[in-house]
Amino acid sequence: MLFDLKLLEDKRGKVSEIKGSIIKSLDILENKRIISVGDRVTRELLGSGRRPEVAIIDLKERREMNCSTIFYLDDYLILVARNPAGTLMREAWLKVRKAIEISLSGKNAAVIVDGEEDLLGFPAIILPPEGWVMVYGQPGVGMVSVNIDRKAREEAMNLLQEAFLPI
């Protein structure tokens, strides 16, 4: 990604729609490489013994500070990125890419976002190798999984082009 992007206000609802399958049992994640987006989801995965290769968090839940997730990440390499609400900053995109590269070399990595991590679901779908699973939280619904494949990437890229403008 070459530009910082801003979410178009009239596309916010479309971007918020569920993009994968609602997780009924964490067993579906067995033997999968996971990239998690969100503090609660990451903490739930870690608490159940499933360690995401990459975790993207902002130390908040429902816009309230909650630093407890950080205590689960003691063996993760930590990267920090700025990503204000309603944006997809190039810096944050590159940190997600770096975290994936680190994880492919055998070390788990976390991106701690100064701002908001929600929209970093886009690089979390577009950047990992096929076969990974991106897991995120859908408020009022639960955890959602997106299998990373060509179709998921194309859908994410199309929505990215439709819903964002360079800033």
Contact map, one row per residue, 1 for C-alpha under 8 A:
11100000000000000000000000000000000000000000000000000000000000000000000000000000000000000100100000000000000000000000000000000000000000000000000000000000000000000000000
11110000000000000000000000000000000000000000000000000000000000000000000000000000000000000100000000000000000000000000000000000000000000000000000000000000000000000000000
11111000000000000000000000000000000000000000000000000000000000000000000000000000000000001100000000000000000000000000000000000000000000000000000000000000000000000000011
01111100000000000000000000000000000000000000000000000000000000000000000000000000000000111100000000000000000000000000000000000000000000000000000000000000000000000000011
00111110000000000000000000000000000000000000000000000000000000000000000000000000000000111100000000000000000000000000000000000000000000000000000000000000000000000001111
00011111000000000000000000000000000000000000000000000000000000000000000000000000000001110000000000000000000000000000000000000000000000000000000000000000000000000001111
00001111101100000000000000000000000000000000000000000000000000000000000000000000000001110000000000000000000000000000000000000000000000000000000000000000000000000011100
00000111111100000000000000000000000000000000000000000000000000000000000000000000000000000000000000000000000000000000000000000000000000000000000000000000000000000011100
00000011111100000000000000000000000000000000000000000000000000000000000000000000000000000000000000000000000000000000000000000000000000000000000000000000000000000000000
00000001111110000000000000000000000000000000000000000000000000000000000000000000000000000000000000000000000000000000000000000000000000000000000000000000000000000000000
00000011111111100000000000000000000000000000000000000000000000000000000000000000000000000000000000000000000000000000000000000000000000000000000000000000000000000010000
00000011111111110000000000000000000000000000000000000000000000000000000000000000000000000000000000000000000000000000000000000000000000000000000000000000000000000010000
00000000011111111000000000000000000000000000000000000000000000000000000000000000000000000000000000000000000000000000000000000000000000000000000000000000000000000000000
00000000001111111000000000000000000000000000000000000000000000000000000000000000000000000000000000000000000000000000000000000000000000000000000000000000000000000000000
00000000001111111000000000000000000000000000000000000000000000000000000000000000000000000000000000000000000000000000000000000000000000000000000000000000000000100010000
00000000000111111100000000000000000000000000000000000000000000000000000000000000000000000000000000000000000000000000000000000000000000000000000000000000000000000000000
00000000000011111110000000000000000000000000000000000000000000000000000000000000000000000000000000000000000000000000000000000000000000000000000000000000000000000000000
00000000000000011111100000000000000000000000000000000000000000000000000000000000000000000000000000000000000000000000000000000000000000000100000100000000000000000000000
00000000000000001111100000000000000000000000000000000000000000000000000000000000000000000000000000000000000000000000000000000000000000000000000101000000000000000000000
00000000000000000111110000000000000000000000000000000000000000000000000000000000000000000000000000000000000000000000000000000000000000000000000111100000000000000000000
00000000000000000111111000000000000000000000000000000000000000000000000000000000000000000000000000000000000000000000000000000000000000000000000111000000000000000000000
00000000000000000001111100000000000000000000000000000000000000000000000000000000000000000000000000000000000000000000000000000000000000000000111110000000000000000000000
00000000000000000000111111010000000000000000000000000000000000000000000000000000000000000000000000000000000000000000000000000000000000000000011110000000000000000000000
00000000000000000000011111000000000000000000000000000000000000000000000000000000000000000000000000000000000000000000000000000000000000000000000000000000000000000000000
00000000000000000000001111110000000000000000000000000000000000000000000000000000000000000000000000000000000000000000000000000000000000000000000000000000000000000000000
00000000000000000000001111111100000000000000000000000000000000000000000000000000000000000000000000000000000000000000000000000000000000000000000000000000000000000000000
00000000000000000000000011111100000000000000000000000000000000000000000000000000000000000000000000000000000000000000000000000000000000000000000000000000000000000000000
00000000000000000000001011111100000000000000000000000000000000000000000000000000000000000000000000000000000000000000000000000000000000000000000000000000000000000000000
00000000000000000000000001111111010000000000000000000000000000000000000000000000000000000000000000000000000000000000000000000000000010000000000000000000000000000000000
00000000000000000000000001111111000000000000000000000000000000000000000000000000000000000000000000000000000000000000000000000000000000000000000000000000000000000000000
00000000000000000000000000001111100000000000000000000000000000000000000000000000000000000000000000000000000000000000000000000000000000000000000000000000000000000000000
00000000000000000000000000001111110000000000000000000000000000000000000000000000000000000000000000000000000000000000000000000000001110000000000000000000000000000000000
00000000000000000000000000000011111000000000000000011000000000000000000000000000000000000000000000000000000000000000000000000000001110000000000000000000000000000000000
00000000000000000000000000001001111100000000000000111100000000000000000000000000000000000000000000000000000000000000000000000000000111100000000000000000000000000000000
00000000000000000000000000000000111110000000000000011111000000000000000000000000000000000000000000000000000000000000000000010000000111100000000000000000000000000000000
00000000000000000000000000000000011111001100000000010111000000000000000000000000000000000000000000000000000000000000000000000000000001110000000000000000000000000000000
00000000000000000000000000000000001111101100000000000011100000000000000000000000000000000000000000000000000000000000110110010000000001111000000000000000000000000000000
00000000000000000000000000000000000111111100000000000011110000000000000000000000000000000000000000000000000000000000110000000000000000011000000000000000000000000000000
00000000000000000000000000000000000011111110000000000001111110000000100000000000000000000000000000000000000000000000000000000000000000000000000000000000000000000000000
00000000000000000000000000000000000001111111000000000000000010000000100000000000000000000000000000000000000000000000000000000000000000001000000000000000000000000000000
00000000000000000000000000000000000111111111100000000000000000000000000000000000000000000000000000000000000000000000000000000000000000111000001000000000000000000000000
00000000000000000000000000000000000111111111110000010011100000000000100000000000000000000000000000000000000000000000000000000000000000000000000000000000000000000000000
00000000000000000000000000000000000000111111111000000000000000000000100100000000000000000000000000000000000000000000000000000000000000000000000000000000000000000000000
00000000000000000000000000000000000000011111111100000000000000000000000000000000000000000000000000000000000000000000000000000000000000000000000000000000000000000000000
00000000000000000000000000000000000000001111111111110000000000000000000000000000000000000000000000000000000000000000000000000000000000000000000000000000000000000000000
00000000000000000000000000000000000000000111111111110000000000000000000100000000000000000000000000000000000000000000000000000000000000000000000000000000000000000000000
00000000000000000000000000000000000000000011111111000000000000000000000000000000000000000000000000000000000000000000000000000000000000000000000000000000000000000000000
00000000000000000000000000000000000000000001111111000000000000000000000000000000000000000000000000000000000000000000000000000000000000000000000000000000000000000000000
00000000000000000000000000000000000000000000111111100000000000000000000000000000000000000000000000000000000000000000000000000000000000000000000000000000000000000000000
00000000000000000000000000000000000000000000111111110000000000000000000000000000000000000000000000000000000000000000000000000000000000000000000000000000000000000000000
00000000000000000000000000000000010000000000110011111000000000000000000000000000000000000000000000000000000000000000000000000000000000000000000000000000000000000000000
00000000000000000000000000000000111100000100110001111110000000000000000000000000000000000000000000000000000100000000000000000000000000000000000000000000000000000000000
00000000000000000000000000000000111000000000000000111110000000000000000000000000000000000000000000010010001110000000000000000000000000000000000000000000000000000000000
00000000000000000000000000000000011100000000000000011111000000000000000000000000000000000000000000110010000111100000000000000000000000000000000000000000000000000000000
00000000000000000000000000000000001111000100000000011111100000000000000000000000000000000000000000000000000011100000000000000000000000000000000000000000000000000000000
00000000000000000000000000000000001111100100000000000111110000000000000000000000000000000000000100000000000001111000100100000000000000000000000000000000000000000000000
00000000000000000000000000000000000011100100000000000011111100000000000000000000000000000000000000000000000001111000100000000000000000000000000000000000000000000000000
00000000000000000000000000000000000001100000000000000001111100000000000000000000000000000000000000000000000000011111100000000000000000000000000000000000000000000000000
00000000000000000000000000000000000000100000000000000000111110001111110000000000000000000000000000000000000000011000000000000000000000000000000000000000000000000000000
00000000000000000000000000000000000000100000000000000000111111111110000000000000000000000000000000000000000000000000000000000000000000000000000000000000000000000000000
00000000000000000000000000000000000000110000000000000000001111111100000000000000000000000000000000000000000000000000000000000000000000000000000000000000000000000000000
00000000000000000000000000000000000000000000000000000000000111110000000000000000000000000000000000000000000000000000000000000000000000000000000000000000000000000000000
00000000000000000000000000000000000000000000000000000000000111111000000000000000000000000000000000000000000000000000000000000000000000000000000000000000000000000000000
00000000000000000000000000000000000000000000000000000000000111111100000000000000000000000000000000000000000000000000000000000000000000000000000000000000000000000000000
00000000000000000000000000000000000000000000000000000000001110111110000000000000000000000000000000000000000000000000000000000000000000000000000000000000000000000000000
00000000000000000000000000000000000000000000000000000000001110011111100000000000000000000000000000000000000000000000000000000000000000000000000000000000000000000000000
00000000000000000000000000000000000000000000000000000000001100001111111000000000000000000000000000000000000000000000000000000000000000000000000000000000000000000000000
00000000000000000000000000000000000000000000000000000000001000000111111100000000000000000000000000000000000000000000000000000000000000000000000000000000000000000000000
00000000000000000000000000000000000000110110000000000000001000000111111110000000000000000000000000000000000000000000000000000000000000000000000000000000000000000000000
00000000000000000000000000000000000000000000000000000000001000000011111111000000000000000000000000000000000000000000000000000000000000000000000000000000000000000000000
00000000000000000000000000000000000000000000000000000000000000000011111111000000000000000000000000000000000000000000000000000000000000000000000000000000000000000000000
00000000000000000000000000000000000000000010010000000000000000000001111111000000000000000000000000000000000000000000000000000000000000000000000000000000000000000000000
00000000000000000000000000000000000000000000000000000000000000000000111111110000000000000000000000000000000001000000000000000000000000000000000000000000000000000000000
00000000000000000000000000000000000000000000000000000000000000000000011111110000000000000000000000000000000000000000000000000000000000000000000000000000000000000000000
00000000000000000000000000000000000000000000000000000000000000000000000011111000000000000000000000000000000100000000000000000000000000000000000000000000000000000000000
00000000000000000000000000000000000000000000000000000000000000000000000011111100000000000000000000000000001111000000000000000000000000000000000000000000000000000000000
00000000000000000000000000000000000000000000000000000000000000000000000000111110000000000000000000000000001111000000000000000000000000000000000000000000000000000000000
00000000000000000000000000000000000000000000000000000000000000000000000000011111000000000000000000000000000011110000000000000000000000000000000000000000000000000000000
00000000000000000000000000000000000000000000000000000000000000000000000000001111100000000000001000100000000011110000000000000000000000000000000000000000000000000000000
00000000000000000000000000000000000000000000000000000000000000000000000000000111110000000000001000000000000000111100000000000000000000000000000000000000000000000000000
00000000000000000000000000000000000000000000000000000000000000000000000000000011111000000011001000000000000000111100000000000000000000000000000000000000000000000000000
00000000000000000000000000000000000000000000000000000000000000000000000000000001111100001011000000000000000000001110000000000000000000000000000000000000000000000000000
00000000000000000000000000000000000000000000000000000000000000000000000000000000111110111011000000000000000000001111100000000000000000000000000000000000000000000000000
00000000000000000000000000000000000000000000000000000000000000000000000000000000011111111000000000000000000000000111000000000000000000000000000000000000000000000000000
00000000000000000000000000000000000000000000000000000000000000000000000000000000001111100000000000000000000000000011100000000000000000000000000000000000000000000000000
00000110000000000000000000000000000000000000000000000000000000000000000000000000000111110000000000000000000000000001001000000000000000000000000000000000000000000000000
00011110000000000000000000000000000000000000000000000000000000000000000000000000001111111000000000000000000000000000001000000000000000000000000000000000000000000000000
00011110000000000000000000000000000000000000000000000000000000000000000000000000001101111101100000000000000000000000001100000000000000000000000000000000000000000000000
00111000000000000000000000000000000000000000000000000000000000000000000000000000011100111111100000000000000000000000000000000000000000000000000000000000000000000000000
11111000000000000000000000000000000000000000000000000000000000000000000000000000000000011111110000000000000000000000000000000000000000000000000000000000000000000000000
00000000000000000000000000000000000000000000000000000000000000000000000000000000111000001111111000000000000000000000000000000000000000000000000000000000000000000000000
00000000000000000000000000000000000000000000000000000000000000000000000000000000111000011111111100000000000000001000000100000000000000000000000000000000000000000000000
10000000000000000000000000000000000000000000000000000000000000000000000000000000000000011111111110000000000000000000000100100000000000000000000000000000000000000000000
00000000000000000000000000000000000000000000000000000000000000000000000000000000000000000111111111000000000000000000000000000000000000000000000000000000000000000000000
00000000000000000000000000000000000000000000000000000000000000000000000000000011100000000011111111100000000000100000000000000000000000000000000000000000000000000000000
00000000000000000000000000000000000000000000000000000001000000000000000000000000000000000001111111110000000000100000000000110000000000000000000000000000000000000000000
00000000000000000000000000000000000000000000000000000000000000000000000000000000000000000000111111111000000000000000000000100011000000000000000000000000000000000000000
00000000000000000000000000000000000000000000000000000000000000000000000000000000000000000000011111111100000000000000000000000000000000000000000000000000000000000000000
00000000000000000000000000000000000000000000000000000100000000000000000000000010000000000000001111111110000111100000000000000000000000000000000000000000000000000000000
00000000000000000000000000000000000000000000000000001100000000000000000000000000000000000000000111111111000010000000000000000011000000000000000000000000000000000000000
00000000000000000000000000000000000000000000000000000000000000000000000000000000000000000000000011111111100000000000000000000000000000000000000000000000000000000000000
00000000000000000000000000000000000000000000000000000000000000000000000000000000000000000000000001111111111110000000000000000000000000000000000000000000000000000000000
00000000000000000000000000000000000000000000000000001100000000000000000000000000000000000000000000111111111110000000000000000000000000000000000000000000000000000000000
00000000000000000000000000000000000000000000000000000000000000000000000000000000000000000000000000011111111000000000000000000000000000000000000000000000000000000000000
00000000000000000000000000000000000000000000000000000000000000000000000000000000000000000000000000001111111000000000000000000000000000000000000000000000000000000000000
00000000000000000000000000000000000000000000000000000000000000000000000000000000000000000000000000000111111100000000000000000000000000000000000000000000000000000000000
00000000000000000000000000000000000000000000000000001000000000000000000000011000000000000000000000000111111110000000000000000000000000000000000000000000000000000000000
00000000000000000000000000000000000000000000000000011100000000000000000000111000000000000000000000100110011111000000000000000000000000000000000000000000000000000000000
00000000000000000000000000000000000000000000000000001110000000000000000000011110000000000000000000110110001111100000000000000000000000000000000000000000000000000000000
00000000000000000000000000000000000000000000000000000111100000000000000010011110000000000000000000100000000111110000000000000000000000000000000000000000000000000000000
00000000000000000000000000000000000000000000000000000111100000000000000000000111100000000000001100100000000011111000000000000000000000000000000000000000000000000000000
00000000000000000000000000000000000000000000000000000001111000000000000000000111100000000000000000000000000001111100000000000000000000000000000000000000000000000000000
00000000000000000000000000000000000000000000000000000001111000000000000000000001111000000001000000000000000000111111100000000000000000000000000000000000000000000000000
00000000000000000000000000000000000000000000000000000000010000000000000000000001111100000000000000000000000000011111000000000000000000000000000000000000000000000000000
00000000000000000000000000000000000000000000000000000000010000000000000000000000011110000000000000000000000000001111100000000000000000000000000000000000000000000000000
00000000000000000000000000000000000000000000000000000000010000000000000000000000001111000000000000000000000000001111111000000000000000000000000000000000000000000000000
00000000000000000000000000000000000011000000000000000001110000000000000000000000001010000000000000000000000000001011111110000000000000000000000000000000000000000000000
00000000000000000000000000000000000011000000000000000000000000000000000000000000000000000000000000000000000000000001111110000000000000000000000000000000000000000000000
00000000000000000000000000000000000000000000000000000000000000000000000000000000000001110000000000000000000000000001111111000000000000000000000000000000000000000000000
00000000000000000000000000000000000010000000000000000001000000000000000000000000000000010001100000000000000000000000111111110000000000000000000000000000000000000000000
00000000000000000000000000000000000010000000000000000000000000000000000000000000000000000000000000000000000000000000111111111000000001010000000000000000000000000000000
00000000000000000000000000000000000000000000000000000000000000000000000000000000000000000000000000000000000000000000001111111100000000000000000000000000000110010000000
00000000000000000000000000000000000000000000000000000000000000000000000000000000000000000000100110000000000000000000000111111110000000000000000000000000000000000000000
00000000000000000000000000000000001010000000000000000000000000000000000000000000000000000000000100000000000000000000000111111111000001000000000000000000000000000000000
00000000000000000000000000000000000000000000000000000000000000000000000000000000000000000000000000000000000000000000000011111111000001000000000001010001100100000000000
00000000000000000000000000000000000000000000000000000000000000000000000000000000000000000000000000000000000000000000000001111111000000000000000000010001100110000000000
00000000000000000000000000000000000000000000000000000000000000000000000000000000000000000000000010010000000000000000000000111111100000000000000000000000000000000000000
00000000000000000000000000000000000000000000000000000000000000000000000000000000000000000000000010010000000000000000000000011111110100000000000000010000000000000000000
00000000000000000000000000000000000000000000000000000000000000000000000000000000000000000000000000000000000000000000000000000011111100000000000000011000000000000000000
00000000000000000000000000000000000000000000000000000000000000000000000000000000000000000000000000000000000000000000000000000001111100000000000000011100000000000000000
00000000000000000000000000000001100000000000000000000000000000000000000000000000000000000000000000000000000000000000000000000000111110000000000000111000000000000000000
00000000000000000000000000000001111000000000000000000000000000000000000000000000000000000000000000000000000000000000000000000001111111000000000000110000000000000000000
00000000000000000000000000001001111000000000000000000000000000000000000000000000000000000000000000000000000000000000000000000000001111100000000011110000000000000000000
00000000000000000000000000000000011110000000000000000000000000000000000000000000000000000000000000000000000000000000000010011000000111110000000011110000000000000000000
00000000000000000000000000000000011110001000000000000000000000000000000000000000000000000000000000000000000000000000000000000000000011111000001111000000000000000000000
00000000000000000000000000000000000111001000000000000000000000000000000000000000000000000000000000000000000000000000000010000000000001111100001110000000000000000000000
00000000000000000000000000000000000011011000000000000000000000000000000000000000000000000000000000000000000000000000000000000000000000111110111100000000000000000000000
00000000000000000100000000000000000000000000000000000000000000000000000000000000000000000000000000000000000000000000000000000000000000011111111100000000000000000000000
00000000000000000000000000000000000000000000000000000000000000000000000000000000000000000000000000000000000000000000000000000000000000001111110000000000000000000000000
00000000000000000000000000000000000000000000000000000000000000000000000000000000000000000000000000000000000000000000000000000000000000000111110000000000000000000000000
00000000000000000000010000000000000000000000000000000000000000000000000000000000000000000000000000000000000000000000000000000000000000001111111000000000000000000000000
00000000000000000000011000000000000000000000000000000000000000000000000000000000000000000000000000000000000000000000000000000000000000001111111100000000000000000000000
00000000000000000000011000000000000000001000000000000000000000000000000000000000000000000000000000000000000000000000000000000000000000111100111110000000000000000000000
00000000000000000111111000000000000000000000000000000000000000000000000000000000000000000000000000000000000000000000000000000000000000111100011111000000000000000000000
00000000000000000001111000000000000000000000000000000000000000000000000000000000000000000000000000000000000000000000000000000000000011110000001111100000000000000000000
00000000000000000011100000000000000000000000000000000000000000000000000000000000000000000000000000000000000000000000000000001000000011100000000111110001000000000000000
00000000000000000001000000000000000000000000000000000000000000000000000000000000000000000000000000000000000000000000000000000000001111000000000011111001000000000000000
00000000000000000000000000000000000000000000000000000000000000000000000000000000000000000000000000000000000000000000000000001101111111000000000001111101100000000000000
00000000000000000000000000000000000000000000000000000000000000000000000000000000000000000000000000000000000000000000000000000000111000000000000000111111100000000000000
00000000000000000000000000000000000000000000000000000000000000000000000000000000000000000000000000000000000000000000000000000000010000000000000000011111110000000000000
00000000000000000000000000000000000000000000000000000000000000000000000000000000000000000000000000000000000000000000000000000000000000000000000000001111111000000000000
00000000000000000000000000000000000000000000000000000000000000000000000000000000000000000000000000000000000000000000000000001100000000000000000001111111111100000000000
00000000000000000000000000000000000000000000000000000000000000000000000000000000000000000000000000000000000000000000000000001100000000000000000000011111111110000000000
00000000000000000000000000000000000000000000000000000000000000000000000000000000000000000000000000000000000000000000000000000000000000000000000000000111111111000000000
00000000000000000000000000000000000000000000000000000000000000000000000000000000000000000000000000000000000000000000000000000000000000000000000000000011111111100000000
00000000000000000000000000000000000000000000000000000000000000000000000000000000000000000000000000000000000000000000000001001100000000000000000000000001111111110000000
00000000000000000000000000000000000000000000000000000000000000000000000000000000000000000000000000000000000000000000000001000100000000000000000000000000111111111000000
00000000000000000000000000000000000000000000000000000000000000000000000000000000000000000000000000000000000000000000000000000000000000000000000000000000011111111100000
00000000000000100000000000000000000000000000000000000000000000000000000000000000000000000000000000000000000000000000000000000000000000000000000000000000001111111110000
00000000000000000000000000000000000000000000000000000000000000000000000000000000000000000000000000000000000000000000000001000000000000000000000000000000000111111111000
00000000000000000000000000000000000000000000000000000000000000000000000000000000000000000000000000000000000000000000000000000000000000000000000000000000000011111111100
00000000000000000000000000000000000000000000000000000000000000000000000000000000000000000000000000000000000000000000000000000000000000000000000000000000000001111111000
00000011001100100000000000000000000000000000000000000000000000000000000000000000000000000000000000000000000000000000000000000000000000000000000000000000000000111111100
00001111000000000000000000000000000000000000000000000000000000000000000000000000000000000000000000000000000000000000000000000000000000000000000000000000000000011111110
00001111000000000000000000000000000000000000000000000000000000000000000000000000000000000000000000000000000000000000000000000000000000000000000000000000000000001011111
00111100000000000000000000000000000000000000000000000000000000000000000000000000000000000000000000000000000000000000000000000000000000000000000000000000000000000001111
00111100000000000000000000000000000000000000000000000000000000000000000000000000000000000000000000000000000000000000000000000000000000000000000000000000000000000000111
